[in-house]
């Protein structure tokens, strides 16, 4: 009898854990204007606290593919977010700069018209509500 109770508790715990894993919405992200098959595409979903400070709350990495790629961030809860992406051509997992401090690898942000100076969360932010989203980012 104890074994049956233990098995049932594991099953119920698994169901509850799976239900909690599926809360939130899906954000479909398309990265456009990838110029080559060299390197990797690194993309991160950020909150204001993580933006431009390292890894995001969800991160995506895949081999670069000339043209465009599409993927999803899953189970995103309502709130304000920003997405950053980098075509890491030399696969060193960081943005590279020239002698004057200008980026040497292509990058992009959600909602961004690339402006002078470093990107800001306020310019890149978007709101997640109850509906799935589609976001295009051009490198």
Secondary structure, DSSP 8 states (H G I E B T S, - for coil): -HHHHHHHHHHHHHHHHHHHHT-SEEEEEEEEEE--SSSEEEEEEE-TTTTTSS--SEEEEEE--SEEEEEEEEEE-SEEEEEEEEEETT-SSS--B-TTS-BSS-EEETT----SSS--HHHH-EEE-SS-EEEEEE-
